[in-house]
Amino acid sequence: MNEVLIEGKRLRLRRANITDLGYIMALQFAPENLKFIVPFDEDYHRAIMDSDGSEKLDVIVEEIDTGIAAGYFMLRELDSPCAEFTHVIIGRKGLGYGREALKLLLKWTFEMKKYHRVWIDCKEYNSIALHLYEVLGFIREGVLREYLLTNGVYENLIVLGMLDREYFAR
């Protein structure tokens, strides 16, 4: 049985299992996604899936009506009051699933799990993601200058965060 974290109108977020590993790997290494993330290997994901989920979770975004996977998130630092969202990848683009899935994830994080803070980082040139995060209420907190070395070029990461009181004020 797949552990459902939360459901919305069109989407559900559920804990990934070993049968989702191929989908997660394909999303990470798809050229349109790879330029925006640093992928993890299968062993890393297997360890998350085999764990109790108290520190990290791989999460599948799934259409409720069809059961078709529509994206993937990784959550980290779940054993602290400040959770990290990472690897926010929507496989079925152009349907508003990114916005809906992130709203569900924020609701789960703040309303159900009672985290104090969530944060995310994003490559500086990923303007679509940065815009979405800011529209949803994330605040730019800083820049990790030349933090990632990708294909011989150092890239900046923008760090964004949201506090529980900011979430509830919206």
N, C-alpha and C positions, 0 to 999 in steps of 0.2 A: 504494500500500500504506500502511495506517495503522500508524504506529510505536507498538507496544504498550510501555508502560512497565513494567507489572506486572499479573499476574492473580491473582485469589483464587478462592474457591469459586463465587461467583455473578457476580462483577463483574470487569471489566478496566478499567484506566486506560490511555488511549491519547492520543497527541498529536492535537489537533484539526486539522482541515484546512478548507479554504474551503467544503466542502459542509456543514460543521457551523455555519457562521456564522449562518444563520437560526435554528437551535435555540438557540444561545447568546444571541442578541439577544432571542428570545421569552422565555427563562428570566429574563434580567435585567429585562425590562420587565413581567413578570407581576406584577399587584398584590400577590400574597402574598409575592413576593420583593423587589420594588422598595423596600419600606419598610425593608429591612435592608441594602441595598447602595447604592453609588454606581456606576451603570452607566457603561461605556465605550462609545464609538461604534464603528461598523463599521470605520472606518479604523484605529483603535487595534488592533482584533483582527486585521485583515488584515496589519498590520505584524508582529504577533507570529507569525502563521502563515507569513508569508514569510521570517521570520528563521531563523537556524540553531538557535534554541532555547537558546542558551548563557546568555541573560540572563532571558528570560521564556518561559513556555509556557502555552498554553490547553490544558486537559486535559479530555477527555470521559470520563465514567463510563458504562460500557456493560454491559448484561447479556450474559454470555457465551453463554447458550443461545439468545437471540433476536437479538442484535446491536442491540437497541433502546437508544437513549441514555437514561440514567437521571439524568444530572446533569452538572455542569460545575464545574471549578476553574480558577483562574488561579494560576500560580506566578511569583513575581518574585524578583529579587536572586539568581538562580541562579549568577551569576558571583562570589559571595562565599561565605564559609563559613556564612552565616546566611540561609537562604531564608525568603521570606514566602509564606504561603498566603493567598489572597484570593479573593473571589467564590466561596465554598463554597455552591453551590446544587444541591439535589437536586430534580429534577423529578418523580420518582416517589416521593412521600412515603408514610410509614407502613409501609415494608417493611424498615426497618433498613439501608437503603442508605447513609445518611449515615455511620453508625458504621463499616460495612464499608469504604466508600470511604476514609474518613480513616485507618483502620488500614492499608490498603494504601498510601496516600500516605506515611504515617509510615515504613512499612517501606522503601519505595522511597527516601525521603529519607535515612534514617539507615543502613540496611543496604547498599543498593546504591550510593548516591551519596556516602555518607560525610560528610554535612553535620554541622557542629558544633552548630548551633542552628536551630530553626524558630520562627517567630512568626506570630501572627494577631491581627487586631483585630476587635472585634465591638461593635455598638451595645449600649449598656447595657441596653436593654429587651428584647433578644433572648435571653430566658431559656432557651429550648430549646437554642439553639446554645451558649450559655455553659455550660450543664450538660453537654452532650456533650463539649465541649472539655476541661472539667475532669475528667470521667470517664475520658477517654483519656490524661490525664496532663499536660495543659497547666497551667501555673501563672500565676495573675494577677500581672502585673508592674507594672501601673499604670493610671491613668486619664488619657486626654487630655480634659481638661475643656472642654466646649463647643467641640469641634473641628470638627464638621460643621454647616453651616447647611442645614437641610432644611425647605422650606416656611415659611421665616421663623422657624424655631425652631432654636437651637443645641443639638446633641446631644453627649453624652459617648461616647467610644470606650473600651472596655476592651482593654488590650493583654495578650495571653497568650503565653507562650513555653515551649519545651521544649528542653532540652539533650540532646546525644547520651547522656551518662551516665545521665540520668533515663529516657530511652527504654529503654536496655539494662537498667537496674535493674528495670524492670517485667516 
